[in-house]
Amino acid sequence: MDTLVLEDLAVAMGREQLAQAIQELDPSCFDDEAQGPWIYVLPVALRDALATLAPQEVGKLAKAWSAGEEAGARGLTPLVAEGLLHALQALAVRARGEGLPMLLWMSL
């Protein structure tokens, strides 16, 4: 999972401005600027969109997300995408309930 795959998720949600916001993210901290690891604070809009995702939307969204350029290139299938959406939604609900942002940790 990286910011490019999350951009595909935002596009699949029909949230172009959110995709742009994800694209423009800078790491909040990193060990080595070029090699990482990097930690990103994800947009609250992504957290809220995931937290409020209706159960009947998950399957359709998983198919659209897995068809994204970056997600597809990394081998994301609709089945795996659906599992990820359920996991991300649980994290988003918890983060939202506690008033916290979601973080993304990435490393090469």
Backbone as a chain_set.jsonl record, in Angstrom:
{"seq": "MDTLVLEDLAVAMGREQLAQAIQELDPSCFDDEAQGPWIYVLPVALRDALATLAPQEVGKLAKAWSAGEEAGARGLTPLVAEGLLHALQALAVRARGEGLPMLLWMSL", "coords": {"N": [[0.858, -1.167, 0.0], [0.615, 2.106, -0.916], [0.881, 5.678, -1.493], [0.083, 6.052, -4.136], [-1.605, 3.905, -4.705], [-3.58, 4.474, -2.879], [-4.493, 6.835, -4.006], [-5.739, 5.79, -6.273], [-7.826, 4.527, -4.946], [-9.275, 6.727, -3.959], [-10.057, 7.873, -6.398], [-11.654, 5.793, -7.364], [-13.699, 6.042, -5.567], [-14.877, 8.241, -6.534], [-13.877, 10.663, -5.827], [-12.192, 13.014, -6.752], [-10.86, 15.356, -5.876], [-9.917, 14.53, -3.418], [-8.171, 12.535, -4.252], [-6.275, 14.157, -5.485], [-5.364, 15.571, -3.242], [-4.147, 13.488, -1.826], [-2.135, 12.87, -3.627], [-0.557, 15.116, -3.375], [0.556, 14.917, -0.88], [3.107, 15.291, 1.555], [5.704, 13.588, 3.276], [5.287, 13.317, 6.795], [7.245, 12.693, 8.543], [10.494, 11.154, 8.327], [13.1, 8.701, 8.044], [15.257, 8.605, 6.282], [15.4, 10.775, 3.669], [15.459, 9.986, 0.943], [15.404, 7.184, 0.998], [13.625, 6.367, 2.921], [12.27, 4.902, 5.939], [8.984, 6.408, 5.449], [6.476, 8.451, 6.931], [3.17, 9.253, 6.524], [0.532, 11.534, 7.089], [-2.681, 10.894, 6.545], [-5.317, 12.371, 4.569], [-8.094, 13.701, 6.352], [-10.515, 13.563, 5.111], [-10.368, 11.191, 3.65], [-10.307, 9.296, 5.701], [-12.868, 9.771, 6.81], [-14.537, 9.194, 4.632], [-14.044, 6.469, 4.298], [-14.875, 5.544, 6.797], [-17.602, 5.932, 6.71], [-18.528, 4.357, 4.694], [-20.93, 2.496, 3.066], [-22.074, -0.843, 3.666], [-23.118, -2.204, 1.393], [-21.798, -0.973, -0.668], [-19.187, -1.807, -0.731], [-18.3, -4.077, -2.296], [-18.642, -3.205, -4.983], [-16.993, -0.935, -4.957], [-14.547, -2.164, -4.407], [-14.078, -3.567, -6.786], [-13.826, -1.429, -8.606], [-11.637, -0.083, -7.485], [-9.578, -2.01, -7.689], [-9.283, -2.006, -10.389], [-7.911, 0.258, -10.927], [-5.062, 2.044, -12.216], [-2.492, 1.981, -10.81], [-3.121, 0.31, -8.639], [-3.952, -2.012, -9.973], [-1.571, -2.62, -11.33], [-0.021, -3.447, -9.244], [-1.104, -5.807, -8.624], [-3.523, -5.933, -7.25], [-6.459, -7.5, -6.55], [-10.057, -7.781, -6.977], [-11.081, -9.297, -4.813], [-9.022, -9.197, -2.855], [-8.927, -6.435, -2.579], [-11.44, -5.973, -1.482], [-11.17, -7.177, 1.039], [-9.15, -5.515, 2.064], [-10.541, -3.09, 2.126], [-12.458, -3.6, 4.105], [-10.769, -3.881, 6.331], [-9.477, -1.363, 6.336], [-11.72, 0.233, 6.718], [-12.503, -0.469, 9.31], [-10.321, 0.529, 10.751], [-10.592, 3.229, 10.089], [-13.071, 3.878, 11.226], [-12.475, 3.556, 13.915], [-10.373, 5.454, 14.241], [-11.746, 7.812, 13.579], [-13.696, 7.864, 15.574], [-12.097, 8.326, 17.767], [-11.102, 10.745, 17.182], [-8.757, 10.961, 15.702], [-6.165, 11.132, 13.158], [-5.557, 9.05, 10.253], [-2.659, 7.151, 9.592], [-0.002, 6.515, 7.262], [2.542, 4.306, 6.805], [5.456, 3.891, 5.027], [7.968, 2.078, 3.265], [10.941, 1.367, 1.412]], "CA": [[0.0, 0.0, 0.0], [1.341, 3.37, -0.963], [0.007, 6.806, -1.814], [-0.468, 5.891, -5.483], [-2.732, 2.972, -4.598], [-4.641, 5.218, -2.185], [-5.07, 7.749, -5.004], [-6.68, 4.978, -7.048], [-9.007, 4.325, -4.107], [-10.04, 7.976, -3.963], [-10.667, 7.991, -7.734], [-12.733, 4.799, -7.412], [-14.781, 6.587, -4.744], [-15.414, 9.423, -7.204], [-13.401, 11.797, -5.037], [-11.012, 13.513, -7.469], [-10.124, 16.315, -5.034], [-9.223, 13.728, -2.415], [-7.034, 11.925, -4.954], [-5.28, 15.228, -5.648], [-4.792, 15.837, -1.914], [-3.243, 12.376, -1.521], [-0.978, 13.026, -4.513], [0.26, 16.24, -2.915], [1.049, 14.692, 0.478], [4.526, 15.185, 1.874], [5.833, 12.809, 4.508], [5.356, 14.082, 8.037], [8.597, 12.425, 9.055], [11.191, 10.089, 7.618], [14.44, 8.403, 8.542], [16.134, 9.039, 5.202], [14.488, 11.381, 2.701], [15.444, 9.243, -0.316], [15.219, 5.747, 1.188], [12.574, 6.096, 3.899], [10.821, 4.884, 5.779], [8.253, 7.67, 5.506], [5.163, 8.406, 7.571], [2.244, 10.25, 5.982], [-0.759, 11.745, 7.735], [-3.649, 10.847, 5.454], [-6.395, 13.365, 4.689], [-9.25, 13.349, 7.175], [-11.606, 13.234, 4.189], [-10.251, 9.77, 3.325], [-10.756, 8.588, 6.906], [-14.314, 9.899, 6.949], [-15.187, 8.472, 3.528], [-13.952, 5.044, 4.617], [-15.661, 5.265, 7.999], [-19.033, 5.992, 6.411], [-18.786, 3.514, 3.532], [-22.049, 1.571, 3.282], [-21.698, -2.233, 3.375], [-23.479, -2.611, 0.033], [-20.906, -0.306, -1.614], [-17.831, -2.352, -0.634], [-17.977, -4.93, -3.447], [-18.523, -2.362, -6.19], [-15.799, -0.115, -4.791], [-13.38, -3.051, -4.512], [-13.849, -3.818, -8.214], [-13.338, -0.19, -9.22], [-10.303, 0.193, -6.955], [-8.614, -2.958, -8.247], [-9.115, -1.672, -11.809], [-7.064, 1.447, -11.032], [-3.77, 1.802, -12.864], [-1.454, 1.58, -9.859], [-3.601, -0.845, -7.878], [-3.891, -3.155, -10.871], [-0.166, -2.931, -11.61], [0.534, -4.107, -8.064], [-1.772, -7.088, -8.481], [-4.688, -5.874, -6.381], [-7.642, -8.139, -7.12], [-11.271, -7.357, -6.277], [-11.214, -10.014, -3.546], [-8.063, -8.611, -1.914], [-9.363, -5.057, -2.347], [-12.58, -6.016, -0.562], [-10.612, -7.427, 2.367], [-8.471, -4.294, 2.497], [-11.552, -2.086, 2.444], [-13.027, -3.916, 5.418], [-9.747, -3.566, 7.339], [-9.325, 0.093, 6.367], [-12.917, 0.829, 7.294], [-12.438, -0.659, 10.76], [-9.351, 1.507, 11.253], [-11.156, 4.568, 9.916], [-14.123, 4.059, 12.234], [-11.807, 3.749, 15.216], [-9.673, 6.752, 14.221], [-12.749, 8.873, 13.6], [-14.301, 7.858, 16.893], [-11.133, 8.86, 18.729], [-10.661, 12.056, 16.715], [-7.367, 10.838, 15.262], [-5.975, 10.902, 11.726], [-4.967, 7.779, 9.862], [-1.28, 7.291, 9.143], [0.52, 5.535, 6.314], [3.983, 4.091, 6.945], [5.969, 3.27, 3.801], [9.412, 1.858, 3.202], [11.379, 0.655, 0.2]], "C": [[0.901, 1.227, 0.0], [0.373, 4.471, -1.382], [-0.616, 6.664, -3.207], [-1.675, 4.958, -5.479], [-3.892, 3.646, -3.864], [-5.269, 6.267, -3.094], [-6.086, 7.003, -5.853], [-7.955, 4.729, -6.252], [-9.884, 5.575, -4.117], [-10.738, 8.185, -5.308], [-11.841, 7.015, -7.851], [-13.94, 5.249, -6.603], [-15.457, 7.78, -5.417], [-14.99, 10.706, -6.525], [-12.094, 12.325, -5.631], [-10.189, 14.489, -6.626], [-9.354, 15.587, -3.944], [-8.01, 13.04, -3.041], [-5.914, 12.943, -5.137], [-4.599, 15.531, -4.314], [-3.814, 14.736, -1.51], [-1.975, 12.504, -2.354], [-0.023, 14.093, -3.99], [0.82, 16.062, -1.498], [2.574, 14.689, 0.524], [4.631, 14.363, 3.144], [5.934, 13.727, 5.723], [6.692, 13.872, 8.721], [9.183, 11.261, 8.265], [12.554, 9.892, 8.256], [15.475, 8.907, 7.545], [15.221, 9.538, 4.085], [14.355, 10.563, 1.418], [15.061, 7.774, -0.134], [14.115, 5.381, 2.177], [13.14, 5.421, 5.141], [10.212, 6.275, 5.965], [6.935, 7.432, 6.234], [4.349, 9.579, 7.034], [1.01, 10.332, 6.867], [-1.775, 11.855, 6.601], [-4.747, 11.888, 5.665], [-7.569, 12.839, 5.522], [-10.433, 12.97, 6.28], [-11.564, 11.763, 3.778], [-10.739, 8.939, 4.504], [-12.277, 8.597, 6.99], [-15.068, 9.159, 5.846], [-15.157, 6.963, 3.785], [-14.845, 4.681, 5.801], [-17.154, 5.203, 7.707], [-19.423, 5.165, 5.181], [-19.883, 2.5, 3.86], [-21.635, 0.155, 2.896], [-22.005, -2.666, 1.944], [-22.597, -1.959, -1.035], [-19.535, -0.969, -1.704], [-17.454, -3.173, -1.865], [-17.75, -4.14, -4.722], [-17.262, -1.508, -6.122], [-14.538, -0.954, -4.93], [-13.049, -3.332, -5.979], [-13.268, -2.586, -8.897], [-11.919, 0.115, -8.763], [-9.265, -0.728, -7.594], [-8.377, -2.718, -9.738], [-8.264, -0.42, -12.013], [-5.681, 1.097, -11.563], [-2.714, 1.276, -11.889], [-1.868, 0.346, -9.069], [-3.521, -2.112, -8.725], [-2.464, -3.585, -11.165], [0.498, -3.665, -10.444], [-0.188, -5.424, -7.755], [-2.964, -7.1, -7.543], [-5.893, -6.465, -7.105], [-8.881, -7.619, -6.392], [-11.435, -8.03, -4.91], [-10.279, -9.438, -2.481], [-8.483, -7.178, -1.576], [-10.535, -5.016, -1.372], [-12.109, -6.265, 0.867], [-9.905, -6.206, 2.923], [-9.464, -3.208, 2.887], [-12.187, -2.345, 3.808], [-12.04, -3.559, 6.526], [-9.56, -2.057, 7.468], [-10.532, 0.77, 7.004], [-12.908, 0.683, 8.815], [-11.461, 0.33, 11.39], [-9.907, 2.925, 11.187], [-12.233, 4.86, 10.954], [-13.497, 4.323, 13.596], [-11.119, 5.11, 15.288], [-10.665, 7.9, 14.32], [-13.389, 8.99, 14.982], [-13.406, 8.463, 17.963], [-10.604, 10.23, 18.314], [-9.211, 12.081, 16.247], [-7.281, 10.704, 13.744], [-5.503, 9.475, 11.496], [-3.577, 8.055, 9.325], [-0.945, 6.209, 8.146], [2.019, 5.482, 6.493], [4.442, 3.343, 5.707], [7.484, 3.135, 3.879], [9.737, 1.15, 1.904], [11.744, -0.768, 0.535]], "O": [[1.82, 1.353, 0.81], [-0.812, 4.217, -1.599], [-1.74, 7.118, -3.423], [-2.656, 5.206, -6.179], [-5.055, 3.413, -4.193], [-6.458, 6.558, -2.966], [-7.17, 7.518, -6.126], [-9.047, 4.72, -6.82], [-11.102, 5.48, -4.268], [-11.887, 8.627, -5.348], [-12.897, 7.37, -8.375], [-15.073, 4.883, -6.914], [-16.479, 8.274, -4.939], [-15.671, 11.726, -6.634], [-11.019, 12.106, -5.072], [-8.959, 14.452, -6.659], [-8.248, 15.995, -3.59], [-6.945, 12.974, -2.427], [-4.739, 12.619, -4.963], [-3.385, 15.726, -4.269], [-2.771, 15.017, -0.92], [-0.873, 12.276, -1.856], [1.192, 13.973, -4.152], [1.485, 16.957, -0.978], [3.235, 14.149, -0.363], [3.749, 14.427, 4.0], [6.582, 14.774, 5.679], [7.206, 14.765, 9.394], [8.464, 10.493, 7.625], [13.09, 10.783, 8.914], [16.449, 9.558, 7.922], [14.362, 8.797, 3.61], [13.262, 10.457, 0.863], [14.454, 7.183, -1.027], [13.716, 4.22, 2.262], [14.353, 5.385, 5.347], [10.818, 7.177, 6.543], [6.356, 6.349, 6.161], [4.776, 10.732, 7.082], [0.507, 9.312, 7.339], [-1.731, 12.79, 5.801], [-5.067, 12.243, 6.8], [-7.97, 11.682, 5.4], [-11.259, 12.141, 6.663], [-12.612, 11.15, 3.578], [-11.5, 7.987, 4.325], [-12.9, 7.56, 7.214], [-16.117, 8.566, 6.098], [-16.136, 6.266, 3.518], [-15.491, 3.633, 5.801], [-17.89, 4.492, 8.392], [-20.547, 5.28, 4.692], [-19.769, 1.74, 4.821], [-20.923, -0.034, 1.91], [-21.233, -3.417, 1.347], [-22.65, -2.36, -2.198], [-18.795, -0.721, -2.656], [-16.374, -2.973, -2.421], [-16.786, -4.377, -5.45], [-16.546, -1.373, -7.114], [-13.557, -0.496, -5.515], [-11.881, -3.335, -6.367], [-12.323, -2.692, -9.678], [-11.085, 0.529, -9.568], [-8.193, -0.273, -7.994], [-7.376, -3.178, -10.288], [-7.933, -0.075, -13.147], [-5.196, -0.019, -11.376], [-2.112, 0.23, -12.133], [-1.061, -0.559, -8.853], [-3.076, -3.158, -8.251], [-2.177, -4.78, -11.242], [1.459, -4.41, -10.635], [0.089, -6.069, -6.744], [-3.377, -8.165, -7.084], [-6.291, -5.972, -8.161], [-8.762, -7.069, -5.297], [-11.881, -7.392, -3.957], [-10.69, -9.217, -1.342], [-8.402, -6.76, -0.421], [-10.612, -4.122, -0.529], [-12.598, -5.631, 1.802], [-10.036, -5.888, 4.105], [-9.254, -2.489, 3.865], [-12.424, -1.412, 4.575], [-12.432, -2.996, 7.548], [-9.493, -1.53, 8.579], [-10.394, 1.752, 7.733], [-13.27, 1.619, 9.528], [-11.743, 0.901, 12.443], [-9.719, 3.721, 12.107], [-12.298, 5.963, 11.496], [-13.937, 5.204, 14.334], [-11.263, 5.834, 16.274], [-10.444, 8.855, 15.066], [-13.594, 10.092, 15.49], [-13.886, 9.038, 18.94], [-9.763, 10.811, 19.0], [-8.523, 13.093, 16.379], [-8.219, 10.219, 13.11], [-5.101, 8.781, 12.43], [-3.345, 9.076, 8.678], [-1.522, 5.122, 8.171], [2.701, 6.497, 6.35], [3.896, 2.292, 5.369], [8.176, 3.961, 4.475], [8.909, 0.421, 1.36], [12.137, -1.529, -0.35]]}, "num_chains": 1, "name": "protein.A"}
